Amino acid sequence: MTSTAKAVTVSKKFGAYQDAAVRDPVIITKNGRPRTVLNAYEDYLRLTRRDRCIELTSALGEDDLAAIDASEMDGSHDHLNAKLL
């Protein structure tokens, strides 16, 4: 479960909040407002891997759309279907 802590408290007990962030993200507030989040490194890596360039399908030409429609995924990637569920 995500926890919330004041910035001044986190600065005084940083080690404890680092340990807590390994289990769940810690939202750090300043002046009563959420400002930053302390995350586990593994979570950071997972989130940055999700960065991707997005383009509108309306920007694709007919040849591109036909190529996408005709494409098939290599069977070695079948395990990725489980991630969609």
Secondary structure, 3 states (H helix, E strand, C coil): CCEEEEHHHHHHCHHHHHHHHHHCCEEEEECCEEEEEECCHHHHHHHHHCCCCCCCHHHCCHHHHHHHHHCCCCHHHHHHHHHHC
